[in-house]
Amino acid sequence: MRTAPRRLLAALALTPFLAGCFAQGSGGTGGDGAAEAEGRLRVALAVPPVKALSPYSNDATVLSKLAVAEGLTALDAQGAAAPALATSWKRDTATTWTFELRKATFQDGSPVTAQSVVTALAHANRATPKPRVLSDVELAALAVDADTVRLTTKNADPVLPLRLASPALAILSAKAYAADGGASPVGTGTGPFRITRLTGKTKAVLDRYDGYWGGKAKSTGIDVTWIADGTARANALRSGTVDIAEWIPTAQAKLLDQGTRHEVPSVRTDGLVLNTGGGLFTDPALRAAARQAVDGSALVDSVFSGYADPARGLFGPAVPWAAAQRIAVTGRATAATTDQVKTKAAGKTLRLVTYTNRAELPETATVLQQQLEKAGFTVKQDVREYTQMEADLLAGKYDALVFSRVTLLDTGDAVAYLASDFAGTGVYNIAALKDASVDQAIRAAAEESATAKRQQKIMRAEADILRTDAVVPLVHEKVVQGIATGVEGVTLDPRERALITLDTHRE
C-alpha cells in the first residue's frame, strides 16, 4: 500500500497565481452576507447532469471535481491508490481484502461506518446500468466491525484499491439511497463541500462542510453553472462571471489572457466508434474502409489549433508507458474499395453522431463526413448535447460516433476502460463489440498483478481491439482549463477527475 498526504493530488495543484481583482460571486445560499460571499468560487462546468448527479451515471466525476464525495481510496499524483475514507488496507487472499476506516462523518451528521460502506457498495452493485468500473468484477462487502470492511471479488482483482477510487463508488450516507435504486449526493457525501441545492441541469450551490475529516476548506462555498457551449464558457471567464471554466475550446484558448489559460496533458483520446452490432458497420470490410478513410492527423492544426497529437492507439502521451510497449496491429479485414462501399451501402445512410459539449467534436464530425463521403459513404450528421443522446448510443441507434473518452477516468487503470468499452459484457460498450479474442485479451490483462506484465497485456488487448476496427483513434487531446487570475489551488489533473480541493480559493 502507498500512502499520501492529506491533500491528495497536491503535486498536480497549480502554483499560486498573481493576486488580482475581479467581480464578486453571486454568493449562492451558503453565507452570512458579503464577507462570506467573497470566499465563494464560481465554476462553469461543461456537461449538464444526466441523472441529478447520481454517482451511477456520467455525473459521477462532478462529485470528485467539486470535492463533494469520496470513496475508500483516492488516486495520488502518480496514479497510485492513496487513503481516503480508508486509512489502510491489506490483501488477505487472491480474492479478499481488508480495509480499515478513518473516523469521519457524512454531511448529514451521521458517522461513516463499515455498514455505511457495505450499503453504498451494495447499491452500486445493484445499479442499472451498472457503473462502468464494475464491468469486469463481482464485488461483495462485509462489515467485520464498526471500522473494518472485508471486500471479496469473484476472481482475483490485483488493482482493487485503484478501482475503489472511482467516483462511481463514492460512499454516501444511508439517506442518499432511494427504494427505486437511485442515489442522491445532495447533502449526503463526505467531502469538504456539501451540495445544498441542485437546480435541474443548470445550477448547483455547494457550501463548505466544516465537519470534514481532512480539515476546513479555504473557500466558503461553490456556485456551479453548467454551460454546454464552449464559447460561452470562455466568455464567462473573460467577463469575470466565473472564476474557473473547464474545457475551454481550442479555438477560444488563444483568445484568453496567457495567465488564465492552462494546458493539461490529458489521457483523453478522441476516436471514431463504429457500431458493430447493427447497421452498416456489422460488415468488417466497411469498418476497414471507414478506418482507411479517416485521417486524424488532419485535425490537429485545423480543428484543435495544435492542442492535440495524432493518435497512435487508444493511449496517448499522457500514458507514458504505452508508446514503448505498443504492438503492431495485424489480422484486420481487407477494406472495401470505393466502388464496393457504394455497392454495399447503396440506399443506406451512415448515421454519424457526436455531441456539442466539446466544441471540437462537431467540427471533427464535419471533417470526417467529407472523408467518409470521399470513400463512397452517404453520411448524415446528428449533433446534440450529450445528455440527450447517451441512451440512444447505448441502444445502438447510430452507425458511427465521434467520441472523446478519458481512458483512465474510472480507476486510473487501463483495464477497466477496456473492459467497460470493448468487452462483450461491458456496460459502456457503445461499439457493441462481441469478439472472443478481445474478451480473452482483456481478461488476461485483468488477472495480471505484476505491473510491467500487466502493461504488456494491456497493449496486446489494445492491438486486438484495433484489429476489429470497432474504434478508430483520431487524436490525443491536450485539455485547456480556464482559471481566473487570483485563483489558487486548482488541480490540473490529466485524468480529469479532480479540480477543486481544500486549498482552492480566490484572493
N, C-alpha and C positions, 0 to 999 in steps of 0.2 A: 504494500500500500504506500502511496505517496501522500504527503500532507502539503497544505498550502496555507499561507497567511489568511487572516480572517477576511480581508477584502480580496476575494477571488478575482483573477484576471487583471490584477493591478499592473502587471507588466505590460499589458496592452493599453492601459489608460493613457489618455493624452497628457502631455506635459502642460503646465499651466499656460493659458493664453494671456496676452496682454489685457489688462483691465480696460473696459470700455463702457460707454453709456448707451443704453437703448431703452425702448419703450417698456413700461411696466406690464406685467402679465395681467390677465383678466382676474386672477385670484381664485377662480373656482369657488367652491363652497367651503373649503377647509382652511379657515383662517380667522384671525381676530383683527380685521382692518388692514390698513395699508402696509403697516410694518410686516405683517405676516405674508401679505400678497407679494411683497418684494422678494421673498425667499422661494417663490414657486417657479417651476420650469414650465415652459410652453413647448410642446413637442408635436411635430407633424409626422404621422406615420402614413405609409403608402397603401396598404391593403386593408380595407374595412373588414370588420369582424364577419366571419361566415356564420358562426353559431354562438353569438353572445359571449365570446371569449372562452368558450369551452376548451379545456386542455386536450380534448379528444378530436380536435379539428386543427386546421392550419393556423388557428388563432393562438395555439399554444405558445409560439415564440414571443408573442406580445407579453405574456406573463413573465418571461425571463428578461426581455428587453427593458421592461419597466420595473423590474425588481419587485414583483408582486408575490410570486410563488416560488417554491424551491422543491427539489427532490431530495432523496437521501444523499446524493452526491452532486458535485458540480464538475465542470472542466476547468483546469487551470490554464495558464497562458501557453503551456506546451501541449495542451490537449489531453493531459492525463487526468484520471479521476482524483478529485480532491474532496475533503469533507464538506458537507452542507448540513442537512438535518442529522446525518450520521457522523459521528466523530471518528469511527474506526470500523474496520471490517476484516474478516478473515475467511479464507476458503477452507471449509471443513472437509469436503469431498469434491469429486469432479462436478457434482450437481448441487451442492449445498453450500450456502454462505451464511455467516452470522454478522449482523450489523448492530452496533451499539449506538443508541440515540443520544443526542445532547438534550439539555434542558431548554425547552423552547415553548412558546405559546403561539396559538393561532391568533389571527387578528380579531376574532370574536371573543378572545379571552380564554378559551379552553386550552388545556395542555396538549402538547404533542406527545402521544404515547405510542407504544408498539401496536396497540389495537387501532389507532388512527391510521398507521401505515398499512396495516392489513386491510382495513376498509377501503382506503384510497386505491391500493393496487388491485383489489378485487373488482372495484368499479371500472378501472382501466381495462382489466381483462374481459369484462362483460360488455364494454362499449361497442356500439355498432355505428360505423365501421370501427374495427379495432385500430388503435393507434399504430402508425407505421413502425414504431420502434419495437412493437411486439409481433411483427410479421413472422419472425423466424424463431420465436421462443415461446414456450409454455411456462408460465411463472406462477408459483404458489407461495403465499406468505403465511407465517405462523408467529404469533406473539409468544415468545419464550417467557418473558416477564415484562414489566411495565416499560423497560428501556432497552429491550433486546428483541430483535426480529430475526427469524430464520427464513431465508428465501431458498426455494428449491426450483430447479428447472428440469424439464423432462429429459433434455440432453445437455451435455457439457456446454457451458457458455463462459469461456475464459474472459470475456470482456463485460461481464455483468455489471461491475461498478461503473463503467462508461455508459452502459445502457440506462442505468438508473438516473443519470444526469439529464436525460431527455426532458424538455419542458412538458411533454405529454404525460410524464409520470410524476408531475408535481403532487405533493401531498397537501390536500385541503382538509379543512375541518369537516366533521360529520354533517354540519348544516349545508354543506355545498351540494350534497348528493340527493337528487330527486328520485321519486319512485319510478319514473319513466326512464331512468338511466342517465339523465343529464347531469352535468356538473357545473356549478356556477362559482367563479372565483371572487365574486363581489363580496368583500369583507371576510373571506374565508382562507386566505393564504397565510404564509408565514414570513414574507419578505418585509423589507423596510418601508414599502409603500402599499397602502391599502386602497382598493377601489371602493369609492363611496357612491359613485353614480355612473351608470352606463346609459348613454342616450342613443339607442338604436345603433346605427352603423356610422355615426358621425362624431361623437364626442365621448370622452370619459373624464372623470375627475378622480384623482388619487390624492390622498392625504398621507403625511408621514405617520408611520406606525411606531410610536415611541417605545413599545414593548419588544421591539426586535432584538433577538438574542445577540446579534452582531454589533449593536450599538445604535446610536442615533444618527440618522441621515442628515447631511448638511442642508438639503433642500426641504422646505416645509411641505411641499406637495408638487404634483404634476398635473397640468391641464393638457389633455391629449385631444388632438383633432385629426381625423382621418381625411386625407386629401389624396384622392386616387390619381389626379392629374399631376404629373411630374413637374410641369412648368409652373403650375400653381403652387406647388410645394417650394420650389426655388424662389418664386416671387414672395412668398410669405416670409422666407428667411431674409431676403433682400430688404423687405419693407420693415423688418423688425417685429412682425406679427408673431413669429415663433422664434425660439432660441435654438432649436435643433430640428432639422428636416432630413429625414433619411432618404436614401436612394435618389440623389439628385441626377436627373437625366444628363447623359454625357454632353448633349448639345447645349445644356444650360451651365455645365460645370465651369467652363472658362469665362462665363459672364459673372461669376461670383468673385468677390474680393479674394485674393490669394489666401488671406488669413482665415477665411471661413470655409475653404474648400479642402477636404481631407480625403485622400485616396487610400483605399484599403485593398490590399491583395486578397482577393476573395476565393473561397473554394466553390464559387458559383460557376457552373458550366451551362451555357445556352446550347440547346440542340433541337433537332427536328425529330420528334417522336412519331413513329408510324404505327397505325393501328393494325396489328397483325391478326386481330380477332374477327374482323368483319370489313367488308368493303374492298376497295381496290387493292389494299396492301396485304391481303391474305396471300397474294401472289409474290413469292420471293424474287422473281425476276423484275417485277415492277418496283419492289423496295430497292433492289440493287440499282435500278435505273434512276430512282429518286436520289439515292446516295451519290451516284456519279454526277448528277445534275447540279447539286447544290455546292456552293463554294463559300465556306465560312470566312476564308481569308479576305474576301471582297468586302466583308462587313466591318473589319477592324477600323479602317480610317473613315469609310463613308458613313456608317451608322453610329459607331462607338467613339468616333473622334480620337482614336488612339488609346482609349481606356479599356482595352481588351487585347488578348493574344489569340492567334489562330489555334483552334482546338487540335490537340494531338490524340485525344482519347476522352474518356469520361472524367479524368482527373487532371487538373492543370498545375501551373507552377506553384500555387499555394499549398499543394500537397507534395512536399519536397522529395519524397522517396519514390514517387510514381514514375517519373521520366526514366530513371536509370534502370527500372525493372520492367518497363513496358515490353510486351510480347507482340510480335508481328501477327496480324490477323490473317488467318488462312481459312479456306473452305467456304468462302462466300459464294452465293448463287451468281450465275452469269447474268449480267444486266441486259434487260431488253433493249433493243435498238429503238431509235425514234419511231421508225415505221411500226415496229412491234408494239410499242407503247400505244400508238394511235389505234392499232387494231384491237389490242386487249382492252383498252379503256374507251372504246367507241361508245358514244351515247352516255358516258358516265362522267360526273363532275367530281373532281378531287376537292373535298371539303378541307380547306386549310384554315385552322383556327389559332387564335392567340388572344392575349388579354392586354388591357390598357394600363395596368398598374405599373408596369415598367415601360417607360416611353419608347425604349429602343425596339421592343418586340413587334409592334405594328409596322415599324419601318423595316425591320428584318423580314417580316412576312411579305411585304411588297417586293423586296429584292428576290426572295425565294420564289414567289409566284412567277416572276419573269423567268427565273432559271428553270423552273419546272415546266412552264409552258413551252420553253425552247426545246425541252426534252420530249414534247409530244402530249403532255397532260393538259386537260382543260381544268382550270383552277378557279374556285370561288372562295373568297375570304369570309370568315366570320370572326369579328373582333368585338369583344365585350370586356366588362370588368370581370376579374377572376371569380368573385363571389357569385356571379350569375351563371358560371359555366362549369364549376367543379363537378357537380352531379352529372352533367352531360358527358364530361371527359371520362369519369369513372364508369359510365354506362356505355362507352364506346361510340358515342354519337358524333364521330368525326373521322377523318381519314389521316390527317397529319396535323400535328400540334407544334407550334414554335414555343418552346418551354424553357424557362430559366430555373435551374434546380441547384440549391445549395447541397452539395453532395455529402457533406459531413454534418448536416444540420441535426439529425435526430440523435446521434450518440457520440459523434466525434470519431466513430469507427466506420470505415467504408463498407463493411459487410452489411450493416443494417440498411444502408441505402440500396445496395444491390439487391438484397432480399425483398425489400418493400416494393421496389420499382420494376424488377425483372424476373423474380422467381414466380413460378406458376401460381403459388398461393399468396403472392404479395398483395397487401391491401392497397397499395398505390401503384399497381401495375397498369398504368394508363395505356401502355403499348399492348396489353392483353397477350403478352408473350407466354407461350407454353412450349418449353424446349427442355427435354430431359437432360441434355448435356449441360445447359446453363444451370439448371437446378443442382446438378451434381457438383459443378464447379463452385457454386455459392456455398453449398453445404460443406465442402472440403475446406474452404476458407474459414467458415464459421467455427469449425471444430479445431482449428489450429491455434495453439496457445503461444507458441514461440513467435515473437514479433516479426523477425526477418522472414520466416517461412510464411507467416500469415500474409504479409505484404506481397510476397511472390504469388501466393494463391489468389489473392485479390486481383492481381494483374492478369492471371490466367483466366479468371472469371470475366474480367473486362474484355479480353480478346474474344472469348466465347460469345459474349453479348453482342459485341460489334459484328461478329460473323453473321448474325441473324439479320442485320440491318433494321432492327426494331427501333434503333435510335441512331441518328447521325450527329455527332458532336460538331458544333459550329465555332464557338469562341469560348474562351475562359475570361470572364469579366473581371474588371477592377471596379469595385463599388466606390462611389463618391458620396460621402456623408457631409451634410452642411451643418456647421456649428458656428453660432454667432461669436464674435469677439467678446471676450469677458467670461465665457463659459468654460469651466474647468471640470476635469474628471470624467469626461465622456469616454466610454470604451470603444475603441476601434477593433472590432472582432472579425477576423476572417471567416468565422463560422456564422456570423450574423445572428447570434443568439443573445448577445449582451449589448447593452447600450448605456442604461442608467445604473449607477452604483451608489453606495453610501456617500461617496465623495463628490458626486456630480452636483454642481451648483453654479450660480452666476453671481458675480460680484456686484 
